[in-house]
Amino acid sequence: MPAASASAPASAVTPDAVVTPVPHRHTPLEDVVGLITGSVLVSLGLYMLHAAGVVTGGTAGLALLVGYLTGLPYPVIFVLVNLPFFVVAVRRKGWSFTLRTAGTIVLVAVLSAVYGLPGVLGGLELHPLFASLVGNLVVGVGVVVIFRHRSSLGGFNIAALVLQERTGFRAGYTLMVLDGLVVLGSLFAVEPLLVLVSALGVVVLNVSLVLNHRPERYLGY
């Protein structure tokens, strides 16, 4: 008689067996394309918000708010308000993440300035409600792409990601709380109706993040 096979046949594998896929690291080219794609989306969404005079959350929203109060260029403010958070990024997330984040912030600032040029999107007029809902949705998609390529928009993003990694508390929920505080602060700069519209947009942004940025479901890194 032939010797019994030492290994079980494929048909012996139970239907309940779970095969865990192995995550694959993004290639450098995929990271570059991903970060450019995310930056294009984020900067477009932010320009829509700025064109309609509404605000959003995070350091992006904080930069918009400061811009409304001071009249300073939004791209410059966006870079400046993120500088203090780089210390946290280096200590908690390492140099690779920090450098990616710095590059993303600069790219978003540059693209935001480009969108405002005549012949690009300069002079664009949008209804505040449309701009707030659609603009924040576009920003949310861009942020998810940026997160998935081990980068962020700095500021509140860094704090939310660090908290999520340490406690499991979703980054979207943390951002929703912090973003709400920024929107409340906008009462000093914009009309109450625009604050309400901005709040609706922030909800759209953060619900998008909560639903789409779930590391346990995403295997690339």
KOLDO-631050 format. One record per residue (C-alpha): x, y negated, z negated; residue in three letters. Coordinates in steps of 0.001 Angstrom, whole numbers. Layout:
# KOLDO-631050
+---------+---------+---------+------+
:       X :       Y :       Z : rest :
+---------+---------+---------+------+
:       X :       Y :       Z :  ALA :
...
+---------+---------+---------+------+
***
This chain:
# KOLDO-631050
+---------+---------+---------+------+
:       X :       Y :       Z : rest :
+---------+---------+---------+------+
:       0 :       0 :       0 :  MET :
:    1223 :   -3529 :     732 :  PRO :
:    2293 :   -5505 :   -2301 :  ALA :
:    -233 :   -7973 :   -3606 :  ALA :
:     434 :  -11500 :   -2524 :  SER :
:    1939 :  -13656 :   -5259 :  ALA :
:      42 :  -16701 :   -4130 :  SER :
:   -3721 :  -17043 :   -4055 :  ALA :
:   -5315 :  -17427 :    -611 :  PRO :
:   -6687 :  -20820 :     378 :  ALA :
:  -10217 :  -19487 :     -27 :  SER :
:   -9492 :  -18852 :   -3691 :  ALA :
:   -9280 :  -22549 :   -4425 :  VAL :
:  -12376 :  -23510 :   -6365 :  THR :
:  -14715 :  -26143 :   -4901 :  PRO :
:  -14315 :  -28179 :   -8067 :  ASP :
:  -10565 :  -28559 :   -7634 :  ALA :
:   -9600 :  -32223 :   -7409 :  VAL :
:   -6696 :  -33274 :   -5232 :  VAL :
:   -5184 :  -36557 :   -6364 :  THR :
:   -3887 :  -38564 :   -3403 :  PRO :
:    -376 :  -39906 :   -3748 :  VAL :
:    -209 :  -43715 :   -3485 :  PRO :
:    2034 :  -45076 :    -763 :  HIS :
:    3981 :  -48282 :   -1168 :  ARG :
:    3302 :  -51019 :    1366 :  HIS :
:    6130 :  -51557 :    3817 :  THR :
:    7836 :  -54984 :    3853 :  PRO :
:    6058 :  -55798 :    7131 :  LEU :
:    2679 :  -54864 :    5644 :  GLU :
:    3389 :  -57098 :    2653 :  ASP :
:    4324 :  -60051 :    4861 :  VAL :
:    1247 :  -59651 :    7076 :  VAL :
:    -984 :  -59108 :    4038 :  GLY :
:     273 :  -62183 :    2179 :  LEU :
:     -41 :  -64368 :    5273 :  ILE :
:   -3578 :  -63069 :    5854 :  THR :
:   -4581 :  -63706 :    2249 :  GLY :
:   -3024 :  -67180 :    2268 :  SER :
:   -4845 :  -68128 :    5472 :  VAL :
:   -8166 :  -67083 :    3952 :  LEU :
:   -7570 :  -68788 :     598 :  VAL :
:   -6404 :  -72063 :    2147 :  SER :
:   -9374 :  -72065 :    4548 :  LEU :
:  -11832 :  -71529 :    1713 :  GLY :
:  -10200 :  -74247 :    -389 :  LEU :
:  -10299 :  -76679 :    2514 :  TYR :
:  -14026 :  -76014 :    2900 :  MET :
:  -14544 :  -76820 :    -777 :  LEU :
:  -12439 :  -79969 :    -567 :  HIS :
:  -14273 :  -81146 :    2565 :  ALA :
:  -17613 :  -80870 :     761 :  ALA :
:  -16394 :  -82476 :   -2484 :  GLY :
:  -17031 :  -79446 :   -4685 :  VAL :
:  -14662 :  -77624 :   -7011 :  VAL :
:  -13829 :  -74032 :   -7838 :  THR :
:  -11997 :  -72257 :  -10635 :  GLY :
:   -8397 :  -71443 :  -11392 :  GLY :
:   -5431 :  -73671 :  -10768 :  THR :
:   -6822 :  -74198 :   -7260 :  ALA :
:   -9953 :  -75724 :   -8770 :  GLY :
:   -7884 :  -77616 :  -11311 :  LEU :
:   -5822 :  -79085 :   -8468 :  ALA :
:   -8997 :  -80121 :   -6636 :  LEU :
:  -10297 :  -81752 :   -9814 :  LEU :
:   -7065 :  -83676 :  -10441 :  VAL :
:   -7057 :  -84729 :   -6798 :  GLY :
:  -10578 :  -86164 :   -7103 :  TYR :
:   -9589 :  -88069 :  -10254 :  LEU :
:   -6255 :  -89424 :   -9028 :  THR :
:   -6475 :  -89478 :   -5237 :  GLY :
:   -3172 :  -87583 :   -4985 :  LEU :
:   -2738 :  -85047 :   -2151 :  PRO :
:   -4249 :  -81694 :   -3058 :  TYR :
:   -1389 :  -79525 :   -1668 :  PRO :
:    1163 :  -81327 :   -3858 :  VAL :
:    -990 :  -81029 :   -6990 :  ILE :
:   -1628 :  -77343 :   -6308 :  PHE :
:    2101 :  -76615 :   -6402 :  VAL :
:    2742 :  -78769 :   -9475 :  LEU :
:     -21 :  -77330 :  -11694 :  VAL :
:    1312 :  -73828 :  -11071 :  ASN :
:    4890 :  -74535 :  -12154 :  LEU :
:    4401 :  -73906 :  -15929 :  PRO :
:    2945 :  -70455 :  -15288 :  PHE :
:    6080 :  -69199 :  -13566 :  PHE :
:    7770 :  -68713 :  -16946 :  VAL :
:    5026 :  -66249 :  -17904 :  VAL :
:    5268 :  -64577 :  -14501 :  ALA :
:    9014 :  -63971 :  -14806 :  VAL :
:    8759 :  -62567 :  -18339 :  ARG :
:    5683 :  -60405 :  -17847 :  ARG :
:    5661 :  -59475 :  -14146 :  LYS :
:    9291 :  -59689 :  -13039 :  GLY :
:   11133 :  -61594 :  -10340 :  TRP :
:    9660 :  -59753 :   -7364 :  SER :
:    6101 :  -60689 :   -8302 :  PHE :
:    7143 :  -64226 :   -9236 :  THR :
:    8926 :  -64874 :   -5937 :  LEU :
:    6011 :  -63462 :   -3970 :  ARG :
:    3651 :  -65708 :   -5924 :  THR :
:    5832 :  -68772 :   -5327 :  ALA :
:    5878 :  -68064 :   -1597 :  GLY :
:    2110 :  -67546 :   -1538 :  THR :
:    1446 :  -70817 :   -3367 :  ILE :
:    3680 :  -72790 :   -1006 :  VAL :
:    2076 :  -71160 :    2034 :  LEU :
:   -1444 :  -71926 :     788 :  VAL :
:    -441 :  -75547 :     126 :  ALA :
:    1098 :  -75933 :    3584 :  VAL :
:   -1860 :  -74347 :    5348 :  LEU :
:   -4302 :  -76523 :    3386 :  SER :
:   -2444 :  -79604 :    4637 :  ALA :
:   -2458 :  -78250 :    8212 :  VAL :
:   -6219 :  -77701 :    8140 :  TYR :
:   -6674 :  -81382 :    7302 :  GLY :
:   -4839 :  -82590 :   10395 :  LEU :
:   -6849 :  -84243 :   13201 :  PRO :
:   -7646 :  -81719 :   15884 :  GLY :
:   -7530 :  -78796 :   13427 :  VAL :
:  -10310 :  -79155 :   10840 :  LEU :
:   -9753 :  -82778 :    9854 :  GLY :
:  -13040 :  -84643 :    9402 :  GLY :
:  -15045 :  -81438 :    8882 :  LEU :
:  -18415 :  -82136 :    7232 :  GLU :
:  -20126 :  -79321 :    5348 :  LEU :
:  -23197 :  -79065 :    3151 :  HIS :
:  -21992 :  -78665 :    -466 :  PRO :
:  -24055 :  -75526 :   -1124 :  LEU :
:  -22821 :  -73809 :    2034 :  PHE :
:  -19239 :  -74854 :    1374 :  ALA :
:  -19364 :  -73672 :   -2248 :  SER :
:  -20860 :  -70246 :   -1539 :  LEU :
:  -19049 :  -69399 :    1682 :  VAL :
:  -15808 :  -71151 :     740 :  GLY :
:  -15563 :  -69279 :   -2566 :  ASN :
:  -16399 :  -65997 :    -854 :  LEU :
:  -13566 :  -66579 :    1633 :  VAL :
:  -11220 :  -67472 :   -1240 :  VAL :
:  -12257 :  -64313 :   -3101 :  GLY :
:  -11475 :  -62062 :    -140 :  VAL :
:   -8110 :  -63775 :     276 :  GLY :
:   -7260 :  -63361 :   -3411 :  VAL :
:   -8036 :  -59627 :   -3282 :  VAL :
:   -5691 :  -59232 :    -296 :  VAL :
:   -2988 :  -61186 :   -2135 :  ILE :
:   -3409 :  -59115 :   -5326 :  PHE :
:   -3066 :  -55888 :   -3366 :  ARG :
:     303 :  -56970 :   -2065 :  HIS :
:    1706 :  -57618 :   -5548 :  ARG :
:    1328 :  -61372 :   -5527 :  SER :
:   -1093 :  -63981 :   -6844 :  SER :
:   -2038 :  -67641 :   -6660 :  LEU :
:    -232 :  -68277 :   -9929 :  GLY :
:   -1804 :  -69940 :  -12932 :  GLY :
:   -4913 :  -68184 :  -14201 :  PHE :
:   -4304 :  -65281 :  -11797 :  ASN :
:   -1114 :  -64409 :  -13672 :  ILE :
:   -2820 :  -64496 :  -17064 :  ALA :
:   -5723 :  -62381 :  -15785 :  ALA :
:   -3472 :  -59749 :  -14196 :  LEU :
:   -1271 :  -59458 :  -17297 :  VAL :
:   -4350 :  -59051 :  -19516 :  LEU :
:   -5814 :  -56425 :  -17171 :  GLN :
:   -2597 :  -54390 :  -17203 :  GLU :
:   -2288 :  -54527 :  -20987 :  ARG :
:   -5910 :  -54034 :  -22041 :  THR :
:   -7829 :  -52812 :  -18987 :  GLY :
:  -10099 :  -55857 :  -19159 :  PHE :
:  -10897 :  -56688 :  -15542 :  ARG :
:   -9111 :  -59682 :  -14038 :  ALA :
:  -12376 :  -60884 :  -12504 :  GLY :
:  -14021 :  -61260 :  -15918 :  TYR :
:  -11069 :  -63200 :  -17343 :  THR :
:  -11041 :  -65504 :  -14332 :  LEU :
:  -14795 :  -66042 :  -14642 :  MET :
:  -14372 :  -67422 :  -18183 :  VAL :
:  -11398 :  -69639 :  -17322 :  LEU :
:  -12992 :  -70817 :  -14094 :  ASP :
:  -16142 :  -71768 :  -15969 :  GLY :
:  -14080 :  -74101 :  -18162 :  LEU :
:  -12612 :  -75795 :  -15081 :  VAL :
:  -16072 :  -76282 :  -13586 :  VAL :
:  -17301 :  -77814 :  -16843 :  LEU :
:  -14342 :  -80189 :  -16725 :  GLY :
:  -15455 :  -81299 :  -13281 :  SER :
:  -18364 :  -83140 :  -14933 :  LEU :
:  -15858 :  -85975 :  -15379 :  PHE :
:  -15177 :  -86204 :  -11648 :  ALA :
:  -18211 :  -85121 :   -9617 :  VAL :
:  -21980 :  -85463 :   -9760 :  GLU :
:  -23911 :  -83028 :  -12000 :  PRO :
:  -25646 :  -81500 :   -8966 :  LEU :
:  -22270 :  -80764 :   -7390 :  LEU :
:  -21136 :  -79207 :  -10674 :  VAL :
:  -24115 :  -76836 :  -10506 :  LEU :
:  -23312 :  -75993 :   -6892 :  VAL :
:  -19680 :  -75446 :   -7872 :  SER :
:  -20740 :  -73116 :  -10691 :  ALA :
:  -22723 :  -70973 :   -8256 :  LEU :
:  -19670 :  -70744 :   -6033 :  GLY :
:  -17452 :  -69693 :   -8946 :  VAL :
:  -19883 :  -66880 :   -9758 :  VAL :
:  -19679 :  -65706 :   -6131 :  VAL :
:  -15872 :  -65829 :   -6256 :  LEU :
:  -15516 :  -63864 :   -9453 :  ASN :
:  -18207 :  -61289 :   -8702 :  VAL :
:  -16316 :  -60645 :   -5471 :  SER :
:  -13114 :  -60096 :   -7478 :  LEU :
:  -14801 :  -57856 :  -10047 :  VAL :
:  -16323 :  -55645 :   -7349 :  LEU :
:  -13326 :  -55482 :   -5034 :  ASN :
:  -10203 :  -55708 :   -7203 :  HIS :
:  -10256 :  -52350 :   -8978 :  ARG :
:   -6743 :  -50886 :   -9172 :  PRO :
:   -8035 :  -47397 :  -10073 :  GLU :
:   -9738 :  -47250 :   -6665 :  ARG :
:   -6925 :  -48716 :   -4601 :  TYR :
:   -3912 :  -46491 :   -3974 :  LEU :
:   -1584 :  -48834 :   -2110 :  GLY :
:     955 :  -50867 :   -4070 :  TYR :
+---------+---------+---------+------+
***
